[in-house]
Amino acid sequence: MANSHIYILYAYICYRHTFKFEFKTTSSNGTLFYAVRENEKHDMVSGGIHEGYMQFKIRCKSSFADLTIPKFRVDDGEWHKVG
């Protein structure tokens, strides 16, 4: 089992619900952030790395979206900006 971690250079959330951060990793899979609102629907948003690519998941009310960005690998040990 590989031991890895992500160092967040900065994170910023403002009243417009903007979330920005930078990260670098050599892990091909992992969670970068996860947030859930405890209501009757359990709304959720998460971001992570799946097989080397950025992946975002959103659940709001009865809808669910799963988005993978296949153009750029992010498990290369370089800094990447999200937001």
RABEL-V909255 format. One line per field, one symbol per residue. ss: DSSP state (H for helix, E for strand, - for the rest). phi: phi as a letter, one per 30 degrees, with the letter a starting at -180 (. if undefined). A space follows every 50 residues. Layout:
ss=???
phi=???
This chain:
ss=----------EEE-----EEEEE------EEEEEEEE-----EEEEEEEE --EEEEEEEE--EEEEEEEEEEE------EEE-
phi=.dcbaccddabbbcddicbbababacddblccaabbcdbdchebbbbabb hjcdbcbbbbhccbbbbccddbdcccicdbcbk
